[in-house]
Amino acid sequence: GENVEQHPSTLSVQEGDSAVIKCTYSDSASNYFPWYKQELGKRPQLIIDIRSNVGEKKDQRIAVTLNKTAKHFSLHITETQPEDSAVYFCAAGGYSTLTFGKGTMLLVSP
Amino acid sequence: DVKVTQSSRYLVKRTGEKVFLECVQDMDHENMFWYRQDPGLGLRLIYFSYDVKMKEKGDIPEGYSVSREKKERFSLILESASTNQTSMYLCASSEEALPPYEQYFGPGTRLTVT
């Protein structure tokens, strides 16, 4: 089955800095790569996703890049704000199901 | 707005008890999922269902079963609860099976087995 590795497990940045979270996947059949954000005590919510026929996607301060050859994808957050503090999960999937990474706790200090 | 609800936010059960966790979605979604979330382990798929009365094993189905008698409701059953099943359980649903598909999560049930 699919295996998704996510790094780092924790990331501390100052407000205004950029943050990068990296994931690798093992199954070359995976063609969908979403990112979920889970604030403390809340449910995970989709923040951005990318399909395998696209190399990069941007939505305001967040962007995701995909290198299909190397089987890795990354989340980039620019101009971080305290409200970006949360656990971020990457995932890889194909038909119907997703395999999630173990999560990255991002702490943004004012 | 998609709404996914779970029957309990917190549940405490004794070892050996039969436990039912209920999930209901109100958006007529075909696909429903049960995950468990443990610190440092992320979200792991227990079972999923793509239609009424249909179920598929996920990555960690041992010790669990599921039931989907109606499209909107997906139940997770612990036949004989054990302490290693103490965890946060998250239900999710999605409309599509082909990408892109957003999974909408419920608020979670924190289960403690003593």
HADDOCK unambig.tbl for C-alpha pairs under 7 A between the chains (distance, minus, plus):
assign (segid A and resid 32 and name CA) (segid B and resid 99 and name CA) 6.14 0.50 0.50
assign (segid A and resid 32 and name CA) (segid B and resid 100 and name CA) 6.77 0.50 0.50
assign (segid A and resid 42 and name CA) (segid B and resid 107 and name CA) 6.56 0.50 0.50
assign (segid A and resid 43 and name CA) (segid B and resid 105 and name CA) 6.06 0.50 0.50
assign (segid A and resid 43 and name CA) (segid B and resid 106 and name CA) 6.44 0.50 0.50
assign (segid A and resid 43 and name CA) (segid B and resid 107 and name CA) 5.26 0.50 0.50
assign (segid A and resid 44 and name CA) (segid B and resid 105 and name CA) 6.38 0.50 0.50
assign (segid A and resid 46 and name CA) (segid B and resid 102 and name CA) 6.73 0.50 0.50
assign (segid A and resid 94 and name CA) (segid B and resid 99 and name CA) 6.91 0.50 0.50
assign (segid A and resid 95 and name CA) (segid B and resid 97 and name CA) 5.60 0.50 0.50
assign (segid A and resid 95 and name CA) (segid B and resid 98 and name CA) 5.37 0.50 0.50
assign (segid A and resid 96 and name CA) (segid B and resid 97 and name CA) 4.06 0.50 0.50
assign (segid A and resid 96 and name CA) (segid B and resid 98 and name CA) 6.13 0.50 0.50
assign (segid A and resid 100 and name CA) (segid B and resid 42 and name CA) 6.63 0.50 0.50
assign (segid A and resid 100 and name CA) (segid B and resid 43 and name CA) 5.89 0.50 0.50
assign (segid A and resid 101 and name CA) (segid B and resid 42 and name CA) 6.03 0.50 0.50
assign (segid A and resid 102 and name CA) (segid B and resid 40 and name CA) 5.87 0.50 0.50
assign (segid A and resid 102 and name CA) (segid B and resid 41 and name CA) 4.94 0.50 0.50
assign (segid A and resid 102 and name CA) (segid B and resid 42 and name CA) 3.83 0.50 0.50
assign (segid A and resid 102 and name CA) (segid B and resid 43 and name CA) 6.99 0.50 0.50
assign (segid A and resid 103 and name CA) (segid B and resid 42 and name CA) 5.67 0.50 0.50
